[in-house]
Amino acid sequence: MIADLDRIVHILDCDIATEEDRARVSDHSDAAYPMLARTLAARRKNLKVTIAALQRRLAEIDPAQPGEIATAA
């Protein structure tokens, strides 16, 4: 799941760059900055927060207790 979310973040990075190139505006504070790029950037930020939370939870799982991993999934 984390790998899939990382892949989506990468795709969003590419989409944001494409939109900035298309609009010829890369300054986030510029009023002409594309709304699509703003929306994609917000989604990317939320996904990064989710990835970080999942990685923290994964690190907390005790590998000596495989039964918990099966029930958590």
N, C-alpha and C positions, 0 to 999 in steps of 0.2 A: 504494500500500500504506500509506504514511504517513497519507494522508487517511482511509483506511478505519479505521486504528487510532485516529486522532483522533476519528472519529465514534463508535467503540465506547467510548472514554473518556468522551465526552459522555453517552452512554446510561447508562454505569455511574454517572456523577455524578447523573443523574436518579433512577436506581434506588436509590442510597444515600440520597438525600434523601427519597424516598418511604418507604423502610423506616424511617428515623429519625422521620419524621412519624407513621407508623403506630404505632411503639413509644413515641412521645413522649419519646425519649431521643436526645440528640445528642452527649453527652459520651463520647468513646471510652474513657475510663478507668472509666466506670460499669459495674458488673457486669451491669446490665440492658441494656446496649447490644446491639442485635440481632446474632446470629451471622452472619446473611445480610449485613448491612452490613459487618461485619468482613471477610468473605470477598470481597465485591465490592471493598472498598477495597484489599485485597491484590492482587487481579487488576488493578485500575486502576493501582496503583503499578508492577507488573511491565510493563504495557503502556507506561507513560510511560518506563520505563527502555529498553524496546525501541525506542520512537520516537526517543529521544535517540541511541541507538546507530546507528540507521538514518540519522538526519540527519547524524551525524558521518561515517559512511561515504560518504554522498552528497556531502558537502563535500570529501572527499578525492579523489574521482574527477576526473581531469584531463579537462576538456572537449575538449582538443585531440586526444584519443585515443579516437574513437568506437568503435573495435573492441573495446576493453576493456569498454565499457558493454554491448555486445551479448552478450559472452561471460559477463559477470557476471550477466546476467538469466537 
